[in-house]
Amino acid sequence: MNHINLADNVYYVGVNDRRTELFENHMELPNGVSYNSYLIVDDKVTLIDPVEQGFMSEYLFKIKSILGDRKVDYLIINHDEPDHSGAVSAIIREYPDVCVIGNAKTFGPLEAFYGCIKNKKVVAEGEILCTGQHTFRFFMVPMVHWPESMVTYEQKTKIIFSNDAFGGFGALNGAIFDDEANLGFYEDDMRRYYANIVGKVAAMALKAIQKVGPLDISMIAPSHGLIWRSNLAWVVERYAKWSKHEGENGVVIVYGSMYGNTGRMADIVARGVAECGIKDIRVYDISKTEVSFIMSDIWKYKAVVLGAASHYGCVFPNMSLLLHELVEFRPHNKIFGIFGGMSWSGGGVKTIMATAECAKWNVIADPVEVKGAPIREEDIDKLYNLGKTIGMAVLQNN
């Protein structure tokens, strides 16, 4: 069998998932996702980060094709979430003597998921585990993105097994390593992963980057996505940029419309933005595009314009989820604009404004609310000027 080596006696034993439609049952996976796992063969055999439970047959086949009749001695759990830890019970059944390694916060959630784990070892910050020729050190990175999260560094090969940090959506299409792939193909999926999973704890992600910065790292091996062996600076720079909320010159316009009138308003706003010279403008119908894609672009660009029709005195229903995500994930340093439509009663603009005030968004212009369709010159001018105001603010915010 053609085994995939990260280094001598260090193997990739992860799997691709192109079947699951929704990650965590709410984020679309058009390009799939990988669950990465690593096997280190030495005097003692170590397995790092088992895969999601639905792939046990393929996973065990890969492990046994390398080990034969040898047993797994250590199972390192960097993160408890089931897409990483789902195979724990199956690994323990297959290798009853395996010692499960985690930190002081690991085993509470882990045993809540999988029951009592009898053979376990709790490791502390900087603690060392020697398995023969390989020496592992453990570093705590709490809230990247659960409280028990940690990363594992192997001193001989200088590989850091980085958990969710530096990972991304997207199955690995033959290319396992960064220098085998077109990075542009994976960048959007990486940013979408970051914006919707790690972004809420961006400050902690930045601290994690700073913590492992002094280590001599030759390779970054995350739990999802490409393994980084040649372009480490490329991925670290992007994580640092996203963690610092450094937006690019662009505007994301998101609207919710029942009969198309608010969509027409969005086009007028977009024209005002474009005439300022902004070339990156993304216009989304909230009913057609899953929110994680929109959040990814909001993280990328400097400005956000939200528009929604009223719906029974409140906001267009699909817009509610995006408002929730914006409040929860708190992308910083954004310029906001607001518009919307009404018929017999308002509520869409009012609801977005209330959210903006509560979340302390930087709303730089008065909201524009249009009754009926945008057919009156006065309304068209207001919408167009809202776009112009947003576009000029983006250019001035450099």
C-alpha positions in Angstrom: 0.0 0.0 0.0 1.2 3.5 -0.8 1.4 5.1 2.6 1.6 8.9 3.0 4.6 10.0 5.1 5.0 13.3 6.8 8.5 12.2 7.9 10.2 8.8 8.7 7.7 6.7 10.6 5.1 9.6 10.7 2.0 8.7 8.7 -1.1 10.5 7.5 -4.1 8.2 8.2 -6.9 10.7 7.8 -10.0 10.4 5.6 -12.1 12.5 3.2 -15.8 13.2 3.8 -17.7 14.1 0.6 -21.0 12.6 1.8 -21.9 15.0 4.7 -23.9 17.9 3.4 -23.8 20.1 6.5 -20.9 20.5 8.8 -22.1 20.6 12.4 -25.5 20.1 10.7 -25.8 23.8 9.6 -22.8 24.8 7.3 -22.8 23.6 3.7 -19.9 21.4 2.5 -19.9 21.7 -1.3 -16.2 20.7 -1.4 -16.4 18.2 1.4 -14.0 18.1 4.4 -11.1 16.0 5.6 -10.7 14.5 9.1 -6.9 14.4 9.6 -5.3 11.8 11.8 -1.6 10.9 12.3 0.2 7.7 13.3 3.7 7.8 14.7 5.5 4.4 14.8 8.3 4.1 17.4 9.1 1.9 20.4 5.6 3.0 21.4 3.0 3.7 18.7 1.1 7.0 19.0 -2.1 8.0 17.3 -3.1 11.7 17.2 -6.6 13.0 16.7 -8.9 10.1 15.6 -11.5 10.8 12.9 -15.3 11.1 12.8 -17.0 7.8 13.7 -18.7 7.2 10.4 -15.3 6.4 8.7 -14.1 3.7 11.1 -13.7 0.9 8.5 -11.5 3.0 6.2 -9.6 4.5 9.2 -8.8 1.1 10.9 -7.8 -0.3 7.5 -5.2 2.5 7.1 -3.9 2.0 10.6 -3.6 -1.8 10.4 -2.0 -1.6 6.9 0.9 0.2 8.6 1.0 -1.5 12.0 0.0 -5.1 11.1 -0.4 -6.9 14.4 1.3 -4.1 16.5 -0.9 -2.3 19.0 -1.5 1.4 19.5 0.0 2.5 22.8 -1.0 6.1 23.0 -4.0 8.0 21.7 -3.6 11.8 21.9 -6.8 13.9 22.0 -6.1 17.5 21.1 -9.8 18.4 21.0 -13.0 16.7 22.2 -15.4 17.7 19.5 -16.9 14.6 17.9 -15.5 15.3 14.4 -12.1 14.8 16.0 -12.9 12.3 18.7 -15.7 10.2 17.3 -13.5 7.2 16.8 -12.3 7.1 20.5 -14.6 4.2 21.5 -13.8 2.1 18.4 -10.0 2.6 18.9 -10.3 1.6 22.6 -12.3 -1.5 21.5 -9.7 -2.4 18.9 -6.7 -1.6 21.2 -7.9 -2.2 24.8 -4.6 -1.3 26.3 -4.3 2.1 24.6 -3.6 5.0 27.0 -5.7 8.1 26.1 -3.8 11.3 26.6 -5.4 14.7 27.2 -5.2 17.7 29.6 -7.0 18.5 32.8 -10.1 19.7 30.8 -10.2 16.9 28.3 -11.7 14.0 30.1 -14.9 15.6 31.4 -16.4 16.3 28.0 -14.7 13.2 26.5 -16.3 10.8 29.0 -19.6 12.6 28.7 -19.6 11.6 25.0 -18.1 8.1 25.2 -18.3 6.9 28.8 -15.7 6.1 31.3 -12.1 5.9 30.0 -10.1 3.7 32.4 -6.6 4.0 30.9 -5.8 7.7 30.7 -3.0 10.2 31.3 -3.4 13.9 32.1 -0.7 16.1 30.7 0.1 19.7 31.7 1.5 22.7 29.8 4.9 21.9 28.3 4.9 18.3 29.6 6.9 15.8 27.6 6.0 12.2 26.4 8.9 10.1 25.0 8.0 7.1 22.8 11.5 6.1 21.8 13.0 8.3 19.1 10.1 10.8 19.2 9.3 13.3 22.0 6.0 15.0 22.2 5.3 18.3 24.1 1.9 19.6 24.8 0.7 23.2 24.7 -2.7 24.5 25.9 -4.6 26.7 23.5 -7.9 27.2 25.3 -10.9 28.4 23.3 -9.3 27.5 19.9 -12.0 26.7 19.9 -13.1 24.7 23.0 -11.8 25.2 26.6 -9.8 21.9 26.5 -8.1 22.6 23.1 -4.3 21.9 22.9 -1.7 21.3 20.3 1.1 18.7 20.2 4.6 19.3 19.1 7.0 16.5 18.1 10.6 17.6 18.7 12.5 15.3 16.4 10.5 16.0 13.2 9.5 19.5 14.3 5.9 18.9 13.4 3.2 20.7 15.3 -0.2 18.9 15.3 -2.2 22.0 15.4 -5.8 20.9 16.1 -8.4 23.2 14.5 -5.8 26.0 14.0 -4.6 26.5 10.4 -7.3 24.1 9.2 -10.0 24.5 6.6 -13.0 23.0 4.9 -12.5 21.1 1.6 -11.7 17.4 1.1 -8.1 16.7 0.1 -8.3 15.9 -3.6 -5.2 13.8 -3.9 -3.0 16.7 -2.7 -2.3 16.2 1.0 0.5 18.8 1.4 0.3 22.5 0.6 3.0 22.4 -2.1 1.0 19.8 -4.0 -2.1 22.0 -4.2 -3.3 25.3 -5.8 -3.6 27.3 -2.6 -6.0 29.7 -4.2 -8.5 26.8 -4.5 -8.4 26.2 -0.8 -8.2 29.7 0.6 -11.9 30.5 0.5 -12.7 27.3 2.3 -10.0 28.1 4.9 -11.4 31.5 5.5 -15.0 30.3 5.7 -13.9 27.7 8.2 -12.0 30.3 10.2 -14.9 32.9 10.1 -17.6 30.4 11.2 -15.6 28.3 13.7 -12.5 30.0 15.0 -13.5 33.6 14.4 -15.5 34.1 17.5 -12.4 33.4 19.5 -10.0 35.3 17.2 -8.1 36.9 20.1 -7.4 33.4 21.5 -6.3 32.2 18.1 -3.8 35.1 17.9 -2.5 34.2 21.3 -2.1 30.6 20.2 -0.1 31.8 17.2 2.1 33.8 19.5 2.5 30.9 21.9 3.9 28.5 19.3 5.8 31.1 17.4 9.1 30.5 19.2 9.1 26.8 18.4 11.2 25.5 15.5 8.4 24.3 13.3 9.1 22.4 10.0 5.5 21.4 9.4 1.9 22.2 10.5 -0.5 19.3 10.6 -4.0 20.4 11.4 -7.1 18.3 12.0 -8.8 19.5 8.8 -7.4 20.6 5.4 -3.9 20.7 3.9 -0.7 19.8 5.8 1.7 22.8 5.6 5.3 21.9 4.9 6.5 24.5 2.3 4.2 27.6 2.7 4.1 27.9 6.5 4.4 31.7 6.3 1.5 31.9 3.9 -1.0 30.2 6.2 0.3 31.8 9.4 0.1 35.3 7.8 -3.5 34.7 6.9 -4.5 33.5 10.3 -2.8 36.5 11.9 -4.6 38.8 9.5 -8.0 37.2 10.1 -7.3 37.2 13.9 -6.6 40.9 13.7 -9.7 41.6 11.7 -7.8 43.3 8.9 -10.3 43.7 6.1 -9.7 44.2 2.4 -11.3 47.0 0.3 -14.6 45.5 -0.5 -18.3 45.7 0.4 -20.7 42.8 1.2 -24.4 43.7 0.6 -26.9 41.2 2.0 -30.7 41.5 1.5 -33.8 39.6 2.3 -36.7 40.2 0.0 -40.2 38.6 -0.4 -41.2 39.9 -3.8 -37.9 41.3 -5.1 -38.3 45.0 -4.2 -35.6 44.9 -1.5 -33.3 43.1 -4.0 -33.8 46.1 -6.4 -32.8 48.4 -3.6 -29.6 46.3 -3.0 -28.7 46.8 -6.7 -29.1 50.6 -6.4 -26.9 50.6 -3.2 -24.3 48.4 -5.1 -24.2 50.9 -8.0 -23.4 53.7 -5.6 -20.5 51.6 -4.1 -19.2 50.7 -7.5 -19.1 54.3 -8.7 -16.6 55.0 -5.9 -14.2 52.7 -7.5 -14.7 49.7 -5.2 -14.2 46.6 -7.4 -14.9 43.9 -4.8 -18.6 44.0 -4.2 -20.6 40.9 -3.1 -24.4 41.0 -3.2 -26.2 38.1 -1.5 -29.8 37.1 -1.4 -30.0 35.7 2.2 -32.7 33.2 1.0 -30.4 31.7 -1.5 -26.9 31.6 0.1 -26.1 29.7 3.3 -25.0 32.1 6.0 -21.5 30.6 6.5 -20.5 31.8 3.0 -21.7 35.3 3.7 -19.9 35.4 7.0 -16.7 34.4 5.2 -16.9 37.4 2.9 -17.9 39.7 5.8 -14.7 38.6 7.5 -12.7 39.3 4.3 -14.0 42.8 3.5 -14.3 46.2 5.3 -17.9 47.0 4.9 -21.3 45.3 5.3 -24.7 46.7 4.1 -27.8 44.8 5.4 -31.2 45.2 3.8 -34.4 43.5 4.7 -38.1 43.6 4.1 -40.4 43.8 7.1 -42.2 40.7 8.1 -45.1 41.0 10.5 -43.6 44.0 12.2 -40.2 42.4 12.4 -37.3 41.5 10.1 -37.4 39.1 7.1 -37.0 35.7 8.8 -33.8 34.5 7.0 -32.0 37.7 8.0 -32.4 36.8 11.7 -29.8 34.1 11.5 -27.2 36.4 10.0 -27.9 39.0 12.6 -27.4 36.3 15.3 -24.1 35.2 13.7 -22.8 38.8 13.5 -23.5 39.4 17.1 -22.0 36.0 18.2 -18.9 36.1 16.1 -18.3 39.9 16.4 -16.2 40.7 13.3 -14.4 43.9 14.2 -13.4 47.1 12.3 -16.4 46.9 10.0 -18.3 49.8 8.4 -22.1 49.2 8.4 -25.0 50.5 6.4 -28.7 49.6 6.7 -31.7 49.7 4.3 -35.0 47.9 3.8 -38.5 47.8 2.6 -42.0 48.0 4.1 -45.6 47.9 3.1 -48.4 48.4 5.6 -45.9 48.3 8.5 -42.2 48.6 9.1 -40.0 46.4 11.2 -37.1 45.2 9.1 -34.9 48.3 9.3 -36.0 48.8 13.0 -34.9 45.3 13.9 -31.5 45.6 12.2 -30.9 49.1 13.8 -31.7 47.7 17.3 -29.2 44.9 16.7 -26.6 47.4 15.5 -27.1 49.6 18.6 -26.9 46.7 20.9 -23.7 45.3 19.3 -22.2 48.8 18.9 -21.7 48.5 15.1 -20.1 51.4 13.3 -23.2 52.5 11.3 -21.9 55.5 9.3 -25.1 56.7 7.6 -28.8 57.1 8.3 -30.8 53.9 7.4 -32.9 54.0 4.3 -36.4 52.6 4.5 -38.6 52.5 1.3 -42.3 52.0 1.3 -43.2 49.6 -1.5 -40.9 49.5 -4.5 -37.9 51.8 -5.2 -39.7 53.8 -7.9 -39.6 57.3 -6.5 -36.6 59.5 -7.3 -36.2 60.5 -3.7 -35.9 56.8 -2.6 -33.5 55.9 -5.4 -31.2 58.9 -4.5 -31.2 57.9 -0.9 -30.2 54.3 -1.7 -27.6 55.4 -4.2 -26.1 57.9 -1.8 -26.0 55.2 0.9 -23.8 53.1 -1.4 -21.6 56.1 -2.2 -21.2 56.9 1.5 -20.2 53.3 2.2 -17.8 53.1 -0.7 -16.0 56.4 0.2 -15.7 55.3 3.8 -14.0 52.1 2.7 -11.5 54.0 0.6 -10.8 56.4 3.4 -10.3 53.6 5.9 -6.8 52.5 4.7 
